[in-house]
C-alpha cells in the first residue's frame, strides 16, 4: 500500500512538472511570436541581462513591443499598401534609369526603416528599392510574427506586385528572418527573381530556438523542442518543418550568402549546409569580426564590394 502511494505521488510530481514546463513553453512561444502593445519595455538582449533578469525571462518569456518606424528615407518615396495574408506597408524608392528593383525584407523584431542604410547603397548602385514591413511590424497589420513561415507569402505578394507593374529585373534581399522568408517563398511558390542576397538565415527552426536558450545559459532539452511545438501550434504550422536548409534544395537562382563568423544565433554548420544545398550559381562571403548584426556597421566597404560584384555579374 505504501509503495502504491509512493508511486502515485511520484507520477503526480512528474505530471505537475510536465504541466509546468508546457505552461512556461506555451507562454514563451506566444510572447516570442506576438509583439506586445506599445509602451511596454523591450527585453534586453541575453548578453545584457543580469542573472535575475535571465531567470525572470526564462519563466515569463520575452517582452517585445511592436516594432515601429523610427526614421524615413531622404529620397522621394511612395507608400504602398498591399493585401497579402495580412495588409502590409511598403516604401518604393525609384531612381532614374534604374537597373532593376531590389526588395528588402527585415529581420525579427525590426521593420522597414531598419533597411534604409542598405537601400541607400543599392540606390547608389543604380537600383530602385522597395522596403517592406512584414506583418506585425511597422505599419503593417497585426502583432504576429512567424519567423519567416507565413511571411513567405508576403514576399510573393511584393514580388508579384512589382512583376505586374512591368518590372522584370527583380532581386530579393533579406536579413535573418527576412532571408528565411525569401527562401521559403521560392521553395513554396517557385518565383523566379534575378537573384537573391541572403544574410545569416538560420538552418533549422529548432536550432535557432536552441541558440536563444544557450545565450541565456539555459538547458535546451526539453524546453527548446516544446517551445517549437507550441509556437507552431499557436501560429498554425508545424514548427519542426520550418527548415531553410531544406528550402535551399529548391533554389536555383543566383545567390549571394553572407555570414558573420561570430554569430551566436546561427552556426557556421547551418550556413555551410544551406550553401551546399543551393542549386544555382552561388557565392558565400563571411565577415570575421561580425556577429548577428547589421553588416554595414563593421564591414561597410567589404559588404558594398560583395554586393556590387554580385549585382554587376
Buried (B, 14 or more C-beta within 10 A) or exposed (E): EEEEEEEEEEEEEEEEEEEEBBEBBBBBBBBBBBBBEEEEEEBBEBEEBEEEBBEEBBEEBBBBBBBEBEEEBEBEBEEBEBEBBBBBBBBBBBBEEBBBBBBBBBBBBBBBBBBBEBBBBBBEBBBBBBBBBBBBBBBBBBBBBBBBBBBBBBBBBBBBBBBEEEBEBBBBBBBBBBBBBBBBBBBBBEBEBBBBBBBBBBBBBBBBBBBBBBBBEBEBEEBBBBBBBBBBEBBEBEBEEBBBBBBBEBBBBBBBBBBBEEBBBBBEEBBBBBBEBBEEEBBBBBBEEBBBBBBBEBBEEBBBEBBBEBBEE
